[in-house]
Amino acid sequence: MRAATSGIPEISRRTLLGGLGGFALGFVLNERGVEVFEARAQNTSFKASAWVSVATDGTVTLMCPTSEMGQGIYTSLPLIFAEEMDADWSRVRVAQAPVDAVFNNPVHFNSQGVGGSRSMRGYWMPMRLAGARTRQILIANAAARWSVPASEVATEPGKVIHAASGRSMSYGEIASFATVPVDLAALKDSDLKPQANWRLIGRDVPRVEVPGKVNGSAKYGIDVQLPDMLYASVLRPPVATFPHPLYDKATVIGPERVDDGAALAIEGVLKVVKLPHGVAVVGTDYWATVKGKRALKVEWQKGAKSANYDSLEALDEFAATARDPSRSGVTRGNTGDVPAAFNAAAKTFAGEFSSEHVYHAAMEPMNATAWVRGDEVELWSPTQGQTWARDTIVKVLGVPADKVKVHTTMLGGGFGLKTEQLTTVEAVRLSREMGKPVKVIWSREDDVQNGAYRPAAAHRLEAAVDSNGRITGWKHRLVADSVTWRARTSQFEQFKGFDVVVMSGAVTPYNIANKHHEFIHQDRGVPVGYWNANGAGLTNFAIECFIDDIARELGKDPVAIRLEMLSEPRGRRTIEEAAAMAGWGRSREGRALGIAYSDGGEWNCKCAQVAEVSVDRASGVIKVHKIFAAVDPGIVVQPGHLKQQIETSILFGLGTALRERITLKQGEVQEANFYDYELTRSAGVPDIEVKIVDTGFKGISGAGQPGVPPAAPAVANAVAALTGVRLRRMPMLPERVKAAMRS
């Protein structure tokens, strides 16, 4: 397998075939599958939105419709297409798709972008169908050339064969004369390869983008260079605000008065530009703009709602709201008669849990480069949302959508933050102002202190237990600011104020007949947004810790109580496997085990984890020695890579469990860089053992995030088993551990 270049290449219509001739096919993805819309055997006028092209030298170029941000999608999606096409993987190269509706993901808001582990789920069947359609077209052309029925023709990697006559023809040869037959038969299930015949799917192949990352030639957004390009740094108000350009939901606090004399005196600074939400310093090099930004003296407008926000005080207020039944919210997924279950209960239990804000901490900070020439706009961006980037430019500059070109670079991590388009706004405004290409780069301090954080949240859970020790009633009230109110207004309105992002995972998979789930929206003005695993990392912590507390009070084993309440076979199997991997029930000197389970929600990837921990009682430091994880994702495209995805998502979960926090006082973020926003260091990484469990499920799931939710509760449950102390707030800082043990 080779990439067109060492990074993620964008190839023009003419270079698609390298001047060698050939044919290109485009497909429209819809609820019926795929429709071919274009195929020509000539050197010019190919649509840039062609999904696949075959050159006469046999090179196959496949488009990757979404962003590569370390999750390996640049390999996995083309691999699916190549499997059904029966392409020779060694002759395949991959190109980054331009922004175009034909590349929209049908399960990701019908837009072109990535998030929520939706790439595999959205593109799995369309890619298979498109690959099978391409193979069908190649077979039809070869059969016509040989004057034999297509039913007598088959394929081997990179070629079409006619076994009866011993003839074969390479895909490159066919490309020189291929057309799309007018009488193409509809695709049938039998036209897709049976799993037994897969030679690429289910096997590990080297990732396409890794060589460029190793040798340094991979191009990220921050690496973009253009002729006569200028740089810009933007000073933003100290109070946390993060305007969302598509929805205008955040209060915009701009500059009242600006003293830019000292900034303009710095060599390399060309201009200071007022923006609605900040002040930009534009110059000939990045460091000059940073020094210029530091030299600015700005008096900011007043009135930000977040100016009165103290995140720790807010959590206490959220908790009070959660326990106050008169403070009602919006419910969804409720079942049975909850009041009756509690009235008839032999015992009732209640528990409160909370979690602080966390930051995305992508290796590559936010950046974007724009070149505005009249009504034509080009954007180079490490974006998770190509459609949203284009729509933002259309809205901000008032240009036609067909005049906007979005170049998606590699992403040095995204985790939800790079769905945001504020850097897009800054880059296009400044390029129009300067008449030249402008690259906007956020420093690490900008990135930490101007984020759209995971919401802080407080939970109150209650359970009713009958005389047989079975949980018959369940209440879960969650209080937090809303992600969808700010960043996906149509979804907030669709569910009538129930935030399905923050509340993801709240509808517990356990067999409890009477359940109540309630979201109580707070609007404190603090910017919150998408984060790795979204609300499932919040809700799973509360649910799985509460289950353990109930088990302890009832004298039940934590594994046994989960199996008792779970009839779904995939979930049961993952719990059983995780427990077996860890040697559940075997005592450890000075250590204990804790278990947690997540059914994966919309990801449909079941994950159970067991954490083995110890606690230094003098310092309060929790040491996680090992994580045992069992996952059932269904069909696995690349097994080794899937395990890596689970491992990294577990590390995300452990970071939020033990260390990571964003605190705000009077609306100002207190952390600034990695010296006070502490990520998991190498010394804190436990041994992680991941087992892929095959329960026979033949569906496809999203596996980039399911390792996050169970990590924190597994650790908390292990600490409780070891010390008898329940830690109820993330992160579980050493001082909180010591305070809990003292109490």
Number of C-alpha atoms within 10 A of each C-alpha: 15 16 21 17 16 19 22 25 21 20 19 13 17 17 14 30 26 16 13 19 24 30 27 30 23 23 23 21 22 14 8 8 15 20 15 16 12 18 20 21 20 19 18 14 9 23 17 19 22 26 27 25 25 28 25 23 18 23 25 26 25 24 25 22 28 27 28 25 22 15 20 20 21 25 22 24 23 25 25 25 28 29 24 26 27 25 25 19 19 12 17 21 20 27 23 22 27 25 26 18 14 20 26 23 24 18 14 17 11 14 19 26 24 26 23 22 20 21 26 22 22 20 22 19 17 24 26 24 26 28 26 23 26 26 24 22 21 26 26 24 20 28 20 12 12 16 9 13 13 18 10 12 19 19 21 13 17 22 22 25 19 21 12 8 8 7 11 17 17 19 29 22 18 25 27 19 17 24 20 20 14 6 7 11 9 7 15 9 8 7 14 17 16 10 11 6 10 14 13 20 21 14 13 15 18 13 17 22 24 15 16 16 14 10 9 11 14 19 20 21 24 23 13 15 14 13 7 9 18 24 27 34 28 27 22 24 23 15 24 27 27 27 22 21 21 20 14 13 16 20 19 19 22 19 20 11 12 15 13 19 13 14 24 22 12 15 14 19 25 21 18 24 19 18 17 13 22 18 22 25 29 30 25 17 16 20 15 23 31 24 18 31 25 15 17 20 14 18 13 18 14 14 11 20 17 22 20 17 21 18 23 16 11 19 22 14 13 25 21 16 21 27 19 11 10 8 10 14 18 15 18 18 11 16 14 14 14 19 16 13 21 21 12 15 19 14 16 17 15 16 19 20 24 24 26 23 21 25 25 24 21 19 11 20 24 29 29 26 32 30 24 23 13 10 15 14 25 19 24 23 30 30 35 28 24 29 20 21 28 24 19 22 27 18 14 14 15 11 16 15 16 12 13 20 20 21 22 26 26 27 25 18 21 28 22 24 27 27 21 25 27 20 23 27 21 26 28 27 20 28 25 19 13 17 12 18 25 31 34 29 26 21 17 18 13 18 22 25 24 22 24 30 25 31 27 27 27 30 29 25 21 17 26 26 21 16 10 7 17 19 25 22 27 26 20 25 26 30 28 25 25 30 27 22 22 23 25 19 16 12 18 19 13 10 14 12 19 24 28 19 21 30 25 20 25 25 19 20 17 16 17 18 15 21 23 22 22 25 26 22 20 16 13 19 21 31 26 26 28 26 26 25 29 25 23 24 31 32 28 28 31 27 25 24 28 25 18 28 21 21 18 16 9 14 11 15 13 20 21 13 20 24 19 13 15 17 13 13 11 22 27 20 21 27 29 17 21 29 22 14 18 21 13 16 12 8 10 12 6 10 18 24 28 28 32 32 30 30 26 28 16 14 21 19 24 26 33 30 33 31 30 25 26 22 20 13 13 9 11 18 18 20 18 21 15 17 29 23 33 30 31 26 26 22 17 21 22 20 17 14 19 21 22 15 19 25 22 17 22 24 23 24 25 28 25 26 26 24 18 25 25 21 18 24 17 15 22 22 19 15 17 16 16 12 8 13 18 16 19 15 9 7 6 15 17 17 13 17 17 20 18 19 20 16 14 10 12 12 13 19 25 21 31 28 28 32 32 29 35 30 35 33 34 30 34 31 32 29 27 20 19 18 17 13 18 20 23 22 21 27 22 23 19 19 12 17 23 17 12 16 15 8 6
